[in-house]
Amino acid sequence: MPVFDDWPEKVPITEAELEIFERYFGDVLDRLFGPIDDPDNQGLKSLSSDDNSKP
């Protein structure tokens, strides 16, 4: 059976979807990358809900 990947390069998400993801996976991401307020992470860019829609 053939499989087709016809998803766009960037898939838009809503603010609510982002909040749900952060709520359930925030602890895991903090353990992987450290909390956002960690001094070692000060170079990280803060993302907005519009960043996924930019080319």
PyMOL commands that set and color helices and strands:
alter all, ss='L'
color gray80, all
select helices_A, chain A and resi 15-33+39-41+51-53
alter helices_A, ss='H'
color red, helices_A
deselect
rebuild
show_as cartoon
